[in-house]
Amino acid sequence: FRGSANIPISKKVAVNISTVYRSRDGYTERVIDNSQEQGNDNTFFLRGKVRAIPTDKLVLDLGFDFTRTNAGSMASSLVGADSSAFQFAGIYKQLLGVDPFTNVLTTEPYQTNATGASINQLGAFGINGTAKLDLGQVESKLILGHRNMNSRFAKDGDHSSINFLQSTTDFNSISTSAELQFHNKKPSKFNWLVGAYYMSESNEDNKLIEDASNLYEALENANEMDVADPYGGANNPANEELDFTHDIANSSINNNMAAYANISYDFTKKWTVGGGLRLSNDDKTFTATHQKIASGTYIVPENTVNSADWTMLTGHFAVEYQATEKGLMYLNFAHGFKSGGFSSQPLQSENGIQMYNPETARNLELGMKSDLGKNTRINFSGFITDIAEIQTDSVTTEEILVQNRVKGEILGVELEVVTRIGKNFYINAFAGLTDARYTIVNPSSGLTLESKYEKTPASQFGVGLAFSPQLTKKLKLDVRADYSYQDGTFHNRQNTIALYQSGFSLLSTNVGLTFKDKYQLMIWGKNLTNEAVIQGGNCLLYT
């Protein structure tokens, strides 16, 4: 269900309220109880806006939004398990009497033997306000925002009928931001904008990870002579090595400040040049306490503090040429970055908390936008993106790290065509080719120059048909069908074969009636050819 209402209060005050409610059954069956909560959805969203115009020179906007989700974890099933990757599988089976790698795989893709918790809960509330003030030749804008989010996620990582690998995460975040802009009020040959931005964010991230559950307790209770040396026996320090249960408490305070300026200048009626610079500073303080649950051993001592800050100068440059009244060519260059941080999950005490640097990207794009006659529009672009200090995950039994050990390059072309035939029939089509590759690889990253980018198909294309005749003055029919094809792609950086999705096609359609441009009733169908498509996946440790 979705709906919205515009409510005029007076000539200078108006209110808009919109809401969405989604309810969907899950589609992965838990064999143990025949439930299908994984992959379900139960989300409620509410948003409100108020606009007030106290004077001819001042416009005030105030808004809020609220989101609540209460569902099971994402739909997933185990496609492979490697017992050799868990070198203590023999000890586990000997002491606990079960093989953690038995009865984990299912014969059906939408089934799981998981027994642990399945939770996806989210509560978020935000308020924002904007004030626009006419200062004559200049207009100013003040943007304020505040957001509070609380979430809990839990999943069974082993997918077996025993409690072997279970994780629960509680993540809470509070952020406040402010932005002030000034720009010329009326478009002219020379246009400019300057501004400053500040955001403060406080996060708490608490994880409980139970890996090889009950193994440490079994070692403490075992006879030392019955277990492979040096493990086994009460109060044996060596047993702590096999305590894979973790209580991870992380918190961070992030402050981000930026100042920026943009300009554009029309040299002639056909040529426009523009550009901008942004100076950003990220300051992060990361506090951690990591403890092994069963043995009580600290991996990271209580309230260990790490801090770092990064200052980055980024920018963009653009040239536009209006070749004809309906034809535009452009050249864009942009330089940006993704913030650095701290690897938050060392699994052994000697590794500690480690920092990783920002990831940077430089992009060059050449394109054109053109209208052919009154009914056809064609957009075409080609781009090259150079990415340095790529942030890659490294997962071992000793640590979960984010590192900067890779560089890459992406080349691509995109074409989009939209045309209208007659009054009510529309056709749109798109096509894209992408060549993504790693150019420099540190062997410790686990990648090679032949590794493929994750979730980056080499080609994709699609076509859509829409028919929207006006049946009466108040009633309109909407019929649409869409076909798309996507080339094969890996779903993780390690290029695990079990997580490779081969090329596939999707077909969707909908039929609807719109009354007075206010009310709509629609019947739709997605994936009508019933393709089973991998949407994501992980290869972690031994699964």
MOHU-V954751 format. One record per backbone hydrogen bond with DSSP energy under -1.0 kcal/mol. CO is the residue of the C=O (numbers start at 1). NH is the residue of the N-H. Records with the same first field share a line. If there is no record, write none. Layout:
CO=NH, NH
This chain:
1=21
3=19
5=17
7=15
12=53
13=9, 10
14=51
15=7
16=49
17=5
18=47
19=3
20=45
22=43
24=41
29=112
30=33, 34
35=30
37=40
38=27, 28
41=24
42=70
43=22
44=68
45=20
46=66
47=18
48=64
49=16
50=62
51=14
52=60
57=134
59=132
60=52
61=130
62=50
63=128
64=48
65=126
66=46
67=124
68=44
69=122
71=120
73=39
82=85
83=86
86=89
88=92
89=93
90=94
91=95
92=96
93=97
99=102
108=111
110=29
112=31
119=154
120=71
121=152
122=69
123=150
124=67
125=148
126=65
127=146
128=63
129=144
130=61
131=142
132=59
133=140
137=185
138=135
139=183
140=133
141=181
142=131
143=179
144=129
145=177
146=127
147=175
148=125
149=173
150=123
151=171
152=121
153=169
154=119
155=167
162=164
164=212, 213
165=157, 158
166=210
167=155
168=208
169=153
170=206
171=151
172=204
173=149
174=202
175=147
176=200
177=145
178=198
179=143
180=196
181=141
182=194
183=139
189=266
191=264
192=184
193=262
194=182
195=260
196=180
197=258
198=178
199=256
200=176
201=254
202=174
203=252
204=172
205=250
206=170
207=248
208=168
209=246
210=166
212=215
214=218
215=219
216=220
217=221
219=233
223=226
228=231
233=236
236=239
237=240
238=241
239=242
240=243
245=293
246=209
247=291
248=207
249=289
250=205
251=287
252=203
253=285
254=201
255=283
256=199
257=281
258=197
259=279
260=195
261=277
262=193
263=275
264=191
265=273
270=322
271=267, 268
272=320
273=265
274=318
275=263
276=316
277=261
278=314
279=259
280=312
281=257
282=310
283=255
284=308
285=253
286=306
287=251
288=304
289=249
290=299, 300
291=247
292=296
297=292
300=290
301=304
304=288
306=286
308=284
310=282
312=280
314=278
315=335
316=276
317=333
318=274
319=331
320=272
321=323, 329
326=371
327=324
328=369
329=321
330=367
331=319
332=365
333=317
334=363
336=361
338=359
341=356
345=400
348=351
354=343
356=341
359=338
360=388
361=336
362=386
363=334
364=384
365=332
366=382
367=330
368=380
369=328
370=378
372=376
375=420
376=372
377=418
378=370
379=416
380=368
381=414
382=366
383=412
384=364
385=410
386=362
387=408
388=360
392=403
394=401
398=347
399=396
401=394
403=392
405=442
406=390
407=439, 440
408=387
409=437
410=385
411=435
412=383
413=433
414=381
415=431
416=379
417=429
418=377
419=427
421=425
424=468
425=421
426=466
427=419
428=464
429=417
430=462
431=415
432=460
433=413
435=411
437=409
440=407
442=445
443=446
448=451
458=434
459=487
460=432
461=485
462=430
463=483
464=428
465=481
466=426
467=479
469=477
474=516
475=471, 472
476=514
478=512
479=467
480=510
481=465
482=508
483=463
484=506
485=461
486=504
489=501
490=455
492=495
496=499
497=500
501=489
504=486
506=484
507=528
508=482
509=525
510=480
511=523
512=478
513=521
514=476
515=518, 519
519=515
521=513
523=511
525=509
527=530
540=543
542=82
